[in-house]
Amino acid sequence: MASALHLMPAGPKTLSKMVEKTWIAPQAGSPTRYCITPEGEAALMAEIPMPRSAQARAR
């Protein structure tokens, strides 16, 4: 569980998108505290695909 202050510099729009994607959920009874969901954990662990041109530069 994290407060919105600990998620900074994420702004309100970013937080709302994370809630929309079910990556985080507001904690009951608190408008400024969030819990990461199983979907959010999976998103954190997911490999970020790199475009082929970026892969070539990384070598």
C-alpha positions, -999 to 999 in steps of 0.1 A, spaced: 0 0 0 13 34 -9 1 69 -5 -3 91 -35 26 112 -22 49 81 -25 38 77 -61 50 111 -71 59 125 -96 28 106 -109 0 131 -113 -37 127 -110 -41 117 -146 -14 90 -143 -30 77 -111 -65 76 -127 -51 56 -157 -34 31 -134 -67 26 -116 -85 23 -150 -60 -4 -160 -66 -21 -126 -29 -18 -117 -37 0 -85 -68 3 -64 -78 30 -39 -77 18 -3 -111 17 13 -118 48 33 -88 68 20 -89 89 -12 -51 92 -12 -38 57 -5 -35 29 -31 -28 -8 -31 -11 -25 -60 -32 -53 -76 -21 -86 -91 -24 -70 -125 -1 -42 -113 24 -67 -100 23 -85 -134 28 -51 -152 58 -44 -130 74 -77 -139 66 -76 -176 94 -72 -200 92 -40 -220 95 -47 -257 122 -26 -275 118 -16 -311 144 -34 -334 163 -2 -340 168 4 -302 180 -32 -299 207 -26 -325 219 5 -307 221 -13 -274 246 -38 -287 
